[in-house]
């Protein structure tokens, strides 16, 4: 009889421990999801306040100009246009390359929305 009572006490302790772990995991999930929502709201608020710099504004300046000499006869120009980093030379029709970017390389302002995973990572 004493053995049966000890087994029942052990099983009840085990069940209480499992329920406690389940509740702790549920609280962890809720806190993680609420934290993710708060992080997204903070990002939206930050984006709304962020101003354009001289390089990513509507009539942005050149980020870099490599003067003639070296291997480029007409110069090499680098600028931000929308959500693209444009690299081109001064010839017509010349070389041009558009590299899609998410953030301004000078000020870090978000230029386009980035799709994120369910856990909030990019």
N, C-alpha and C positions, 0 to 999 in steps of 0.2 A: 504493500500500500504506500509506503514512504517513497519507493522508487517511482511510482505512478505520479505522485504529487510533484516530485522533483522534475520529471519529464514534462509535465504540464506547465510548471513554472518556467522551465527552459524554453518551451515552445512559445509561451506568452511573451517572454523577454525577446525572443527572436522576432516575433510578429511586431512588437512595439518598436524594435530597432528598425525593421524594414519600413514600417509606416512612417517613422521619423525621417528616414532617408528619403522616402518618397515625397514627404512634405517639404523637406529641404530642397530637393531637386525641383519641385514645382515652384517654390519661392525663387530659386535661381533662374528658372526659365522666365518667370514674370518680370523679375528685375532686369534681366538681359533684354527682353523685348521693350520694356519701358525706356531703358537706356538707349536703345537703338532709335526709338521714336524721338526722344529728346535730342539726340545727336543730329538727326535729320532736320529737326526744327531749328536748331542752332545754326546748322549750315545754311539753311534758307535765309535766316535773319542776317547772317554774315554776308551772304551774296548780295542781299538787297542794299547793304551799306557800302559795299566796295565800289570805289571810284576807278575810272580808267586812267592809266598813266599816259605819258606822251607817246609811248610806242604802240599801245594797243587801242588807242582812241580811234575815232572815225577817220581822221586824217593823220594816221600815225607816222612817226618819223622812222628813219632807217635805224635798225639795231646796229648794223655794221656795214661799212663800205670799204672794200679792199681796193685801194688805188691802183691805177694802171702800173705796169711794171711786171715783174714776176711772170706767171703763166697766163694771166688774163689781160688782154689788150685793152678792153673797154671798161674794166672794173667789175667787181662782183658785189651785188647788193643783197642785203638780208633785211626783211621787214615782216611784221605781223599784219595779216590781212584777214579779218574775221577770225575763224578758228584754224587758220593755216599759217605756217611759217613759210614765206616765199623766199626762194633763193634764185636769183637770176643775174645774167650779165647784161652789159649795156648794149649789146648788138641787137639788131632787129633782123630776123625773128629770134635769134639767140636761144640760149639755154634757159629754161625755167623749170623749177621743181617746187611743188607744193607739198609740204609735210603737215599732216593733220596733227594738231596739238590741242590739249585740253586746257592749259593754263598759259598765261603770258609769261615768257621767259624772263622778263625784267621785274614785274611787280607781283606775279603769282596769281593775278585775278583769273577767275574761272571764265573761260571763253565759250565753253559749251558744256551741256550736262553730260555727266559721265554715268554710264550704267553701272550700278553696283550690285554685288551679290546679295543674297538674303541676309548674310551676316554683317553687311555694311561695308565690307572691303571692296576695293576697286578692282 
